[in-house]
Amino acid sequence: MEFIKSEDIKSLSNPGVVSRQLLNPENSESDKVTITEVHLEIGAVQPRHIHEGSEQIWYALKGKGSLLLADEQTKEFRTGDVVRFAPKDVHGLLNDGGCEFIYISVTAPPINFSYAYKDKK
């Protein structure tokens, strides 16, 4: 069993985005999954990107936003929705709703996301 104390959960951030690394290669021995809790302020964006060898599943906990997909497409993403991105699927998120947007991300196999964020605490 592993138990991760809240003080051992690292937060990564970019302007308007905070990603709490709940379970990742730095705080867990799991070689199967990374789990993050992501907060986006109103108007914040996670630009379109891909993950070469990992799939991601997002579960929207709070708010409404727009998924940023391939070919400049978008799709509404709101509380209670779940989306799965296969490896190499283009994806991102814009919080164009009226409150903070929060989602849980499950990534398999795991990725250390430190490379994508400016601030690491």
Secondary structure as GFF3:
##gff-version 3
##sequence-region A 1 121
A	DSSP	three_ten_helix	6	8	.	.	.	ID=ss1
A	DSSP	beta_strand	10	14	.	.	.	ID=ss2
A	DSSP	beta_strand	17	23	.	.	.	ID=ss3
A	DSSP	beta_strand	34	40	.	.	.	ID=ss4
A	DSSP	beta_strand	45	49	.	.	.	ID=ss5
A	DSSP	beta_strand	55	62	.	.	.	ID=ss6
A	DSSP	beta_strand	64	68	.	.	.	ID=ss7
A	DSSP	three_ten_helix	70	72	.	.	.	ID=ss8
A	DSSP	beta_strand	74	78	.	.	.	ID=ss9
A	DSSP	beta_strand	82	85	.	.	.	ID=ss10
A	DSSP	beta_strand	91	94	.	.	.	ID=ss11
A	DSSP	beta_strand	101	108	.	.	.	ID=ss12
A	DSSP	three_ten_helix	113	116	.	.	.	ID=ss13
A	DSSP	beta_strand	119	120	.	.	.	ID=ss14
###
